[in-house]
Amino acid sequence: MKVNMGSTDRTARLVVGLLFLLAVVMGWVSGVLAVVLGVLGVVFIVTAIIRFCPLYLPLGLNTCKRK
């Protein structure tokens, strides 16, 4: 896997992912919305940790400044 995520993108994903998980854990959302936000939160956090977003490949995106 080649890194395709820059530091700003990584930070934004971590913050949004943690907020989604916080909303689920605290009970601010429920039902289907809680499941969707929980899954998205985990996906955002995992992709931020590994610095790779599979969706960027078909879209041709790369926010990483390294070459």
N, C-alpha and C positions, 0 to 999 in steps of 0.2 A: 504494500500500500504506500502510495506516495502522498506526502502531506499536501493538502490543498486548502488549509484553513489558517488565516492569519490571526494575530493576537486579538485584534478588535472583535473579529467574528467569534473567536473562541470565548472571549469574556462575555459577549452578549448572549451566546448560547447557554453558558453556565448560569448567568443571572436569570434568564427566562426559564430555563429548566428547573432551577431551584424554586422560583416563584410558582410555577405550575405544581410542583410537588408539594410545596407548602400549602397551596390552596386546597389540595386534595386531603392532606394529612389534617389540616385544621378544620376540615368540614365546611369550608366556604362554598364548595360546589358538591353536587351529588349526582347520582345516576350516571347516565351515559356521558355527560360532560366530564365527570370526575374520571371516568375510565380513559377518555380521550386525552385529557390534560395529563393524566398520570403517565400514559404511554409516550406522549410527546415530550414530557419532562425527562423521562429516562433516556429517550433517543437523543435529545439535545445534550444532555450531560455526557453520555457515552461518546457522541461524535466530537464533543469539545475535548474530552480527555485524549482520544486517539488522534485528534487533529485531522480527521478525514471525514468528508461528507460524500456519500455515494451519489447523492442527487446532483452534485456539482459536475460529475463526469459527463452525463449526457447533455448538460447545459453548457459545458465548456467553461465553467467558472473556476477561478483560483484566486483566493484572497490572500494567499501566502506570498510574502515578498521574496522568500528564498527561491533559488533556482536549482 
